Every structure is written in structure tokens, then in C-alpha cells.
Amino acid sequence: MDLATAIAEYLVSVRVERGLSANTAAAYGRDLEQYRSYLAEKDIADVGLVTPESVSGYVAHLGDRGLAATTTVSYTHLTLP
């Protein structure tokens, strides 16, 4: 499944099944779009191509941007199954 479709389905899921507010779902969407953009730069456009290495690479990328550890955790909790 392509990442854009997976993200869209996930956002519907968190709104419907978990009852998250529209604002929270929108924040998740922004975070996931940043992750999708990072993966696109690595030529990863399908969920099946995401690896533990691509997740850890993203964590390192966030650290390189100077984000605090707590921010990095908030971004990456969305990327883990």
C-alpha cells in the first residue's frame, strides 16, 4: 500500500476507532506527512518498503534538526506499528 493511502486510512481510524479530536488527528497528519516526505527523499513510497533502518534514520534526521528528545518521541510514536 502506498504511504499516502496508509496515512489517510490511519487518520480515519484514529478519528473513528480511537475517538481522537480533529485537532489531534490533524497534528498526527502533519507529523506523518513530514515522515512521508523524508521517506520519499529515500525513494520509499510503499509501506512494505519501510524498514527499522528507515525509522531509525528518521529519528537521526530529527535529531540532526535539533529537535528535543521529547519531540522526537512524539514524532516517532506514529511511525511504529
Order of alpha helices (4+ residues) and beta strands (2+ residues): alpha-alpha-alpha-alpha
